[in-house]
């Protein structure tokens, strides 16, 4: 008897478009330094945190969105903050209100800006 698969409900239009872009041409356009870091896995984690309208919210027990995202993607709180800054620089996340973040479905993210943010905040760098 073949295994039955239950179709998963859609998370919503914005998270679905974000995931489609991420799995499609965004991942192929990502510079190698961003692929080698946990940034790509962190971006996939954003999808799970978004409501149907693309707003990112903290999970129960997490004080704020950056901490919640870091815990969910198994990164340190410091790296979670670095990844959020890089995602903001790339334009794939926006801060619509102070402390309120949302997914952005831009056609052409600025991955070079994201890479520059991550390299400038690496341990041992002048900005760290």
Residue pairs with C-beta under 8 A, 6 or more apart in sequence:
10 16
11 19
11 47
11 50
11 52
12 50
12 51
12 52
12 53
12 54
13 52
14 50
14 52
14 53
14 54
14 102
14 103
14 105
15 47
15 50
15 51
15 52
15 54
15 103
17 105
18 46
18 47
18 50
18 54
18 92
18 103
18 105
19 44
19 47
21 105
22 43
22 44
22 47
26 43
26 92
26 109
27 35
27 40
29 109
29 111
30 40
30 111
31 111
31 112
31 115
33 115
33 118
33 119
34 40
34 86
34 111
34 114
34 115
34 118
37 118
38 73
38 74
38 75
38 79
38 83
39 83
39 86
39 114
39 118
41 73
42 69
42 73
42 75
42 80
42 83
42 87
43 83
43 87
43 92
44 73
45 69
45 72
45 73
46 56
46 69
46 87
46 93
46 103
47 103
48 72
49 56
49 57
49 59
49 65
49 68
49 69
49 72
50 56
50 102
50 103
51 57
53 102
54 102
54 103
54 104
54 105
55 96
55 100
55 101
55 102
56 65
56 69
56 93
56 100
56 101
56 102
56 103
57 65
57 68
58 64
58 65
58 67
58 68
59 68
59 71
59 72
62 68
62 71
64 99
65 84
65 99
65 100
65 101
66 77
66 80
66 81
66 84
67 77
67 80
69 80
69 83
69 84
70 76
70 77
70 79
70 80
70 81
70 83
71 80
73 80
73 83
75 83
82 117
82 118
82 121
83 118
84 93
84 101
85 117
85 121
86 113
86 114
86 115
86 117
86 118
87 93
87 114
88 94
88 95
89 110
89 113
89 114
89 116
89 117
90 109
90 110
90 111
90 113
90 114
91 104
91 106
91 109
91 110
91 113
92 103
92 104
92 106
92 109
93 101
93 102
93 103
93 104
94 101
94 102
94 104
95 101
96 102
119 125
120 126
120 127
121 127
121 128
122 128
